[in-house]
């Protein structure tokens, strides 16, 4: 199996930008600069060879590919959180036993 080229943090960035309504709002919520977020999205686009956002007037909107990546990325980020919780529960169980 090939190792992922896109980090969980980059997927989390994509999800944050979409759910917060833009780069500025996401930057404020996750305490990173807009340029850091923009770079993460550009890296996803470059690695996958697709555009995630397109300009519609003055707003950036998800492309069809971007929507698919958002949905799958959100699922991945959520699963990462569940995996960490499961690991913490295992450690707690080991300490109790």
DSSP file (Angstrom, degrees, kcal/mol; ACC not computed):
  #  RESIDUE AA STRUCTURE BP1 BP2  ACC     N-H-->O    O-->H-N    N-H-->O    O-->H-N    TCO  KAPPA ALPHA  PHI   PSI    X-CA   Y-CA   Z-CA
    1    1 A X              0   0    0      0, 0.0     2,-0.2     0, 0.0     0, 0.0   0.000 360.0 360.0 360.0 133.6    0.0    0.0    0.0
    2    2 A X        -     0   0    0      1,-0.1     2,-0.2     0, 0.0     3,-0.1  -0.504 360.0-111.7 -75.8 142.8    1.4    3.4   -0.9
    3    3 A X        -     0   0    0     -2,-0.2    -1,-0.1     1,-0.1     2,-0.0  -0.481  39.8 -99.0 -71.7 143.4    1.8    6.0    1.9
    4    4 A X        -     0   0    0     -2,-0.2    -1,-0.1     1,-0.1     3,-0.0  -0.350  24.6-159.0 -62.6 142.2   -0.5    9.0    1.7
    5    5 A X  S    S+     0   0    0      1,-0.1     2,-0.5    -3,-0.1    -1,-0.1   0.574  76.2  68.0 -95.9 -13.2    1.0   12.1    0.2
    6    6 A X  S    S-     0   0    0     41,-0.0    -1,-0.1    38,-0.0    -2,-0.1  -0.930  82.7-132.0-112.6 127.5   -1.5   14.4    1.8
    7    7 A X     >  -     0   0    0     -2,-0.5     4,-1.9     1,-0.1     3,-0.2  -0.300  18.6-117.1 -77.1 160.2   -1.4   14.8    5.6
    8    8 A X  H  > S+     0   0    0      1,-0.2     4,-2.5     2,-0.2     5,-0.2   0.854 117.5  58.3 -60.8 -35.2   -4.3   14.7    7.9
    9    9 A X  H  > S+     0   0    0      2,-0.2     4,-1.9     1,-0.2    -1,-0.2   0.873 104.0  50.7 -64.3 -37.2   -3.6   18.3    8.8
   10   10 A X  H  > S+     0   0    0      2,-0.2     4,-2.0     1,-0.2    -1,-0.2   0.902 111.1  47.8 -67.8 -40.0   -4.0   19.3    5.2
   11   11 A X  H  X S+     0   0    0     -4,-1.9     4,-2.4     2,-0.2    -2,-0.2   0.908 110.0  53.2 -64.3 -40.0   -7.3   17.5    5.0
   12   12 A X  H  X S+     0   0    0     -4,-2.5     4,-2.5     1,-0.2    -2,-0.2   0.877 106.8  53.3 -61.7 -37.3   -8.4   19.2    8.2
   13   13 A X  H  X S+     0   0    0     -4,-1.9     4,-2.6     2,-0.2    -1,-0.2   0.931 108.0  49.3 -62.2 -46.7   -7.5   22.5    6.6
   14   14 A X  H  X S+     0   0    0     -4,-2.0     4,-2.2     1,-0.2    -2,-0.2   0.935 112.4  47.7 -58.8 -47.1   -9.7   21.8    3.6
   15   15 A X  H  X S+     0   0    0     -4,-2.4     4,-2.8     1,-0.2     5,-0.2   0.912 112.1  50.1 -61.0 -43.3  -12.6   20.8    5.9
   16   16 A X  H  X S+     0   0    0     -4,-2.5     4,-2.2     2,-0.2     6,-0.3   0.906 109.4  50.2 -63.3 -42.9  -12.1   24.0    8.0
   17   17 A X  H  X>S+     0   0    0     -4,-2.6     5,-1.3     2,-0.2     4,-0.9   0.926 115.3  43.6 -62.4 -44.4  -12.1   26.3    5.0
   18   18 A X  H ><5S+     0   0    0     -4,-2.2     3,-0.5    -5,-0.2    -2,-0.2   0.953 117.1  44.1 -65.7 -49.9  -15.3   24.8    3.6
   19   19 A X  H 3<5S+     0   0    0     -4,-2.8    -1,-0.2     1,-0.2    -2,-0.2   0.773 115.0  47.4 -72.6 -26.1  -17.2   24.6    6.9
   20   20 A X  H 3<5S-     0   0    0     -4,-2.2    -1,-0.2    -5,-0.2    -2,-0.2   0.605 113.2-114.5 -90.8 -10.8  -16.2   28.1    8.1
   21   21 A X  T <<5S-     0   0    0     -4,-0.9     2,-0.3    -3,-0.5    -3,-0.2   0.566  76.4  -2.7  93.9   8.9  -17.0   29.8    4.8
   22   22 A X  S  ><S-     0   0    0     -5,-1.3     4,-2.2    -6,-0.3     5,-0.2  -0.867  81.4 -78.2 156.9 172.7  -13.6   30.9    3.7
   23   23 A X  H  > S+     0   0    0     -2,-0.3     4,-2.9     2,-0.2     5,-0.2   0.910 120.1  51.0 -65.2 -45.1   -9.9   31.2    4.3
   24   24 A X  H  > S+     0   0    0      1,-0.2     4,-1.9     2,-0.2    -1,-0.2   0.928 113.5  44.6 -62.4 -45.5  -10.1   34.2    6.7
   25   25 A X  H  > S+     0   0    0      2,-0.2     4,-2.0     1,-0.2    -1,-0.2   0.910 115.3  48.0 -65.7 -42.3  -12.7   32.6    8.9
   26   26 A X  H  X S+     0   0    0     -4,-2.2     4,-2.7     2,-0.2     5,-0.2   0.907 108.7  54.5 -64.6 -41.5  -10.9   29.2    9.0
   27   27 A X  H  X>S+     0   0    0     -4,-2.9     5,-1.5     1,-0.2     4,-0.8   0.904 110.0  47.3 -58.7 -41.9   -7.6   30.9    9.8
   28   28 A X  H  <5S+     0   0    0     -4,-1.9    -1,-0.2    -5,-0.2     3,-0.2   0.899 113.9  47.3 -66.3 -41.1   -9.2   32.6   12.8
   29   29 A X  H  <5S+     0   0    0     -4,-2.0    -2,-0.2     1,-0.2    -1,-0.2   0.874 121.3  33.5 -71.5 -37.8  -10.8   29.4   14.0
   30   30 A X  H  <5S-     0   0    0     -4,-2.7    -1,-0.2     2,-0.1    -2,-0.2   0.344 106.4-121.1-105.1   8.1   -7.8   27.1   13.7
   31   31 A X  T  <5 +     0   0    0     -4,-0.8     2,-0.3    -5,-0.2    -3,-0.2   0.899  69.9 119.7  58.1  48.9   -5.2   29.8   14.6
   32   32 A X      < -     0   0    0     -5,-1.5    -1,-0.2    -6,-0.2    -2,-0.1  -0.926  67.3 -96.0-133.5 160.7   -3.1   29.6   11.4
   33   33 A X     >  -     0   0    0     -2,-0.3     4,-1.9     1,-0.1     3,-0.2  -0.393  28.0-120.3 -75.6 155.0   -2.4   32.2    8.8
   34   34 A X  H  > S+     0   0    0      1,-0.2     4,-2.9     2,-0.2     5,-0.2   0.877 115.2  56.2 -60.3 -37.1   -4.4   32.5    5.6
   35   35 A X  H  > S+     0   0    0      1,-0.2     4,-2.3     2,-0.2    -1,-0.2   0.864 104.8  52.2 -66.1 -34.3   -1.2   31.9    3.6
   36   36 A X  H  > S+     0   0    0      2,-0.2     4,-2.0     1,-0.2    -1,-0.2   0.913 112.5  45.2 -64.9 -42.5   -0.6   28.6    5.5
   37   37 A X  H  X S+     0   0    0     -4,-1.9     4,-2.2     2,-0.2    -2,-0.2   0.922 112.5  50.8 -66.5 -43.9   -4.2   27.5    4.7
   38   38 A X  H  X S+     0   0    0     -4,-2.9     4,-2.6     1,-0.2    -2,-0.2   0.906 109.4  51.0 -60.4 -42.3   -3.9   28.6    1.1
   39   39 A X  H  X S+     0   0    0     -4,-2.3     4,-2.3     2,-0.2    -1,-0.2   0.909 108.3  52.2 -62.0 -42.5   -0.6   26.7    0.7
   40   40 A X  H  X S+     0   0    0     -4,-2.0     4,-1.9     2,-0.2    -2,-0.2   0.911 111.8  45.8 -61.4 -42.8   -2.2   23.5    2.2
   41   41 A X  H  X S+     0   0    0     -4,-2.2     4,-2.5     1,-0.2    -1,-0.2   0.914 111.8  51.8 -67.0 -42.4   -5.0   23.7   -0.3
   42   42 A X  H  X S+     0   0    0     -4,-2.6     4,-2.7     1,-0.2    -2,-0.2   0.872 107.9  52.7 -61.1 -37.1   -2.6   24.4   -3.2
   43   43 A X  H  X S+     0   0    0     -4,-2.3     4,-2.8     2,-0.2     5,-0.2   0.911 108.5  49.4 -66.4 -41.8   -0.6   21.3   -2.2
   44   44 A X  H  X S+     0   0    0     -4,-1.9     4,-2.3     2,-0.2     5,-0.3   0.949 113.2  47.7 -58.6 -48.0   -3.7   19.1   -2.3
   45   45 A X  H  X>S+     0   0    0     -4,-2.5     4,-2.0     1,-0.2     5,-1.1   0.913 113.9  46.8 -59.5 -44.2   -4.5   20.5   -5.7
   46   46 A X  H  <5S+     0   0    0     -4,-2.7    -1,-0.2     1,-0.2    -2,-0.2   0.921 113.4  47.1 -66.5 -44.6   -1.0   20.0   -7.0
   47   47 A X  H  <5S+     0   0    0     -4,-2.8    -1,-0.2     1,-0.2    -2,-0.2   0.860 122.6  34.6 -66.9 -35.1   -0.6   16.5   -5.7
   48   48 A X  H  <5S-     0   0    0     -4,-2.3    -1,-0.2    -5,-0.2    -2,-0.2   0.624 101.2-128.5 -96.4 -14.3   -4.0   15.3   -7.0
   49   49 A X  T  <5S+     0   0    0     -4,-2.0     2,-0.3     1,-0.3    -3,-0.2   0.814  70.2 108.7  72.3  30.0   -4.0   17.4  -10.2
   50   50 A X      < -     0   0    0     -5,-1.1     2,-0.4    -6,-0.2    -1,-0.3  -0.933  69.7-117.2-133.5 157.7   -7.5   18.9   -9.6
   51   51 A X        -     0   0    0     -2,-0.3    15,-0.5     1,-0.2    14,-0.2  -0.825  19.7-170.5 -92.3 133.7   -8.8   22.3   -8.6
   52   52 A X  S    S+     0   0    0     -2,-0.4    11,-2.6     1,-0.2     2,-0.3   0.851  71.1  27.7 -90.1 -42.0  -10.6   22.3   -5.2
   53   53 A X  E     -A   62   0A   0      9,-0.3     2,-0.3    13,-0.1     9,-0.2  -0.874  61.3-168.3-121.1 153.2  -12.1   25.8   -5.5
   54   54 A X  E     -A   61   0A   0      7,-2.6     7,-3.2    -2,-0.3     2,-0.4  -0.986  30.7-108.8-135.2 148.3  -13.2   28.1   -8.3
   55   55 A X  E     -A   60   0A   0     -2,-0.3     2,-0.5     5,-0.2     5,-0.2  -0.613  29.1-177.9 -79.2 131.1  -14.1   31.8   -8.2
   56   56 A X  E >  S-A   59   0A   0      3,-3.6     3,-1.7    -2,-0.4     2,-0.5  -0.898  70.7 -49.7-126.6  98.7  -17.7   32.6   -8.7
   57   57 A X  T 3  S-     0   0    0     -2,-0.5    -2,-0.0     1,-0.2     0, 0.0  -0.639 121.6 -25.3  70.5-122.7  -18.0   36.3   -8.6
   58   58 A X  T 3  S+     0   0    0     -2,-0.5     2,-0.3    -3,-0.1    -1,-0.2   0.410 125.4  82.7-101.5   0.1  -16.1   37.4   -5.5
   59   59 A X  E <  S-A   56   0A   0     -3,-1.7    -3,-3.6   -37,-0.0     2,-0.5  -0.790  73.5-130.2-107.5 147.6  -16.6   34.0   -3.7
   60   60 A X  E     -A   55   0A   0     -2,-0.3     2,-0.3    -5,-0.2    -5,-0.2  -0.828  29.2-170.8 -92.1 132.3  -14.7   30.8   -3.9
   61   61 A X  E     -A   54   0A   0     -7,-3.2    -7,-2.6    -2,-0.5     2,-0.1  -0.914  28.4 -98.8-123.1 150.4  -16.9   27.8   -4.4
   62   62 A X  E     -A   53   0A   0     -2,-0.3    -9,-0.3    -9,-0.2   -10,-0.1  -0.413  33.5-136.2 -64.1 137.6  -16.1   24.1   -4.4
   63   63 A X     >  -     0   0    0    -11,-2.6     4,-2.3   -12,-0.1     5,-0.2  -0.331  34.3 -97.6 -77.0 174.5  -15.6   22.5   -7.7
   64   64 A X  H  > S+     0   0    0      2,-0.2     4,-1.8     1,-0.2     5,-0.1   0.930 130.6  46.0 -60.0 -44.0  -17.2   19.1   -8.3
   65   65 A X  H  > S+     0   0    0      1,-0.2     4,-2.6   -14,-0.2    -1,-0.2   0.901 110.3  54.4 -64.1 -40.2  -13.9   17.4   -7.4
   66   66 A X  H  > S+     0   0    0    -15,-0.5     4,-2.6     1,-0.2    -2,-0.2   0.871 105.5  52.7 -61.3 -38.2  -13.5   19.7   -4.4
   67   67 A X  H  X S+     0   0    0     -4,-2.3     4,-2.5     2,-0.2    -1,-0.2   0.924 110.1  47.6 -64.2 -43.7  -16.9   18.6   -3.1
   68   68 A X  H  X S+     0   0    0     -4,-1.8     4,-2.5     1,-0.2     5,-0.3   0.928 113.4  48.2 -62.3 -44.4  -15.9   15.0   -3.3
   69   69 A X  H  X S+     0   0    0     -4,-2.6     4,-2.8     1,-0.2     5,-0.2   0.883 110.9  51.6 -64.6 -38.3  -12.6   15.7   -1.6
   70   70 A X  H  X S+     0   0    0     -4,-2.6     4,-2.8     2,-0.2     5,-0.2   0.952 111.8  45.5 -61.7 -50.0  -14.4   17.7    1.1
   71   71 A X  H  X S+     0   0    0     -4,-2.5     4,-1.7     1,-0.2    -2,-0.2   0.931 119.3  40.5 -61.4 -47.1  -16.8   14.9    1.9
   72   72 A X  H  X S+     0   0    0     -4,-2.5     4,-2.1    -5,-0.2    -1,-0.2   0.885 115.5  51.6 -70.3 -38.1  -14.1   12.2    1.9
   73   73 A X  H  X S+     0   0    0     -4,-2.8     4,-2.7    -5,-0.3    -2,-0.2   0.897 107.8  52.2 -64.6 -40.5  -11.7   14.4    3.7
   74   74 A X  H  X S+     0   0    0     -4,-2.8     4,-2.5     1,-0.2    -1,-0.2   0.915 109.6  49.5 -61.4 -42.6  -14.2   15.2    6.4
   75   75 A X  H  X S+     0   0    0     -4,-1.7     4,-2.4    -5,-0.2    -1,-0.2   0.901 111.2  49.8 -62.1 -41.2  -14.8   11.5    6.9
   76   76 A X  H  X S+     0   0    0     -4,-2.1     4,-2.3     2,-0.2    -2,-0.2   0.921 111.0  48.0 -64.1 -45.1  -11.1   10.9    7.2
   77   77 A X  H  X S+     0   0    0     -4,-2.7     4,-1.8     2,-0.2    -2,-0.2   0.914 112.7  49.1 -62.9 -43.2  -10.6   13.7    9.7
   78   78 A X  H  X S+     0   0    0     -4,-2.5     4,-2.1     1,-0.2    -1,-0.2   0.906 110.8  49.9 -63.2 -41.1  -13.5   12.3   11.8
   79   79 A X  H  X S+     0   0    0     -4,-2.4     4,-2.5     1,-0.2    -1,-0.2   0.871 106.3  56.3 -66.0 -36.5  -12.1    8.8   11.6
   80   80 A X  H  X S+     0   0    0     -4,-2.3     4,-2.0     2,-0.2    -1,-0.2   0.908 108.0  48.4 -59.4 -42.1   -8.7   10.1   12.8
   81   81 A X  H  X S+     0   0    0     -4,-1.8     4,-2.1     2,-0.2    -2,-0.2   0.905 111.2  49.6 -64.0 -42.4  -10.4   11.6   15.8
   82   82 A X  H  X S+     0   0    0     -4,-2.1     4,-2.4     1,-0.2    -2,-0.2   0.886 108.8  53.2 -64.5 -38.0  -12.3    8.3   16.6
   83   83 A X  H  X S+     0   0    0     -4,-2.5     4,-2.3     1,-0.2    -1,-0.2   0.910 108.6  49.5 -63.5 -42.7   -9.0    6.4   16.2
   84   84 A X  H  X S+     0   0    0     -4,-2.0     4,-2.3     2,-0.2    -1,-0.2   0.903 110.6  50.4 -63.2 -40.8   -7.3    8.6   18.8
   85   85 A X  H  X S+     0   0    0     -4,-2.1     4,-2.4     2,-0.2    -2,-0.2   0.908 109.8  50.5 -63.6 -41.1  -10.2    8.2   21.2
   86   86 A X  H  X S+     0   0    0     -4,-2.4     4,-2.2     1,-0.2    -2,-0.2   0.906 109.9  50.5 -63.6 -40.9  -10.0    4.4   20.8
   87   87 A X  H  X S+     0   0    0     -4,-2.3     4,-2.2     1,-0.2    -1,-0.2   0.909 109.9  49.8 -62.8 -41.3   -6.3    4.5   21.5
   88   88 A X  H  X S+     0   0    0     -4,-2.3     4,-2.4     1,-0.2    -2,-0.2   0.894 109.8  51.1 -64.4 -39.7   -6.9    6.6   24.6
   89   89 A X  H  X S+     0   0    0     -4,-2.4     4,-2.5     2,-0.2    -1,-0.2   0.894 108.9  51.6 -65.2 -38.6   -9.6    4.1   25.8
   90   90 A X  H  X S+     0   0    0     -4,-2.2     4,-2.3     2,-0.2    -2,-0.2   0.921 110.5  48.1 -62.3 -44.0   -7.1    1.2   25.3
   91   91 A X  H  X S+     0   0    0     -4,-2.2     4,-2.2     2,-0.2    -2,-0.2   0.909 111.1  50.4 -63.9 -41.8   -4.5    3.0   27.3
   92   92 A X  H  X S+     0   0    0     -4,-2.4     4,-2.0     1,-0.2    -2,-0.2   0.919 111.1  49.6 -61.8 -43.4   -7.0    3.7   30.1
   93   93 A X  H  X S+     0   0    0     -4,-2.5     4,-1.7     1,-0.2    -2,-0.2   0.874 109.8  50.6 -63.4 -38.4   -8.0    0.0   30.1
   94   94 A X  H  < S+     0   0    0     -4,-2.3    -1,-0.2     1,-0.2    -2,-0.2   0.879 111.0  48.6 -67.3 -38.0   -4.4   -1.1   30.3
   95   95 A X  H  < S+     0   0    0     -4,-2.2    -2,-0.2     1,-0.2    -1,-0.2   0.855 112.5  48.4 -69.9 -34.0   -3.8    1.2   33.2
   96   96 A X  H  <        0   0    0     -4,-2.0    -1,-0.2     1,-0.2    -2,-0.2   0.817 360.0 360.0 -75.0 -30.0   -6.9    0.0   35.1
   97   97 A X     <        0   0    0     -4,-1.7    -1,-0.2    -5,-0.2    -2,-0.2   0.460 360.0 360.0 -84.8 360.0   -6.1   -3.7   34.5
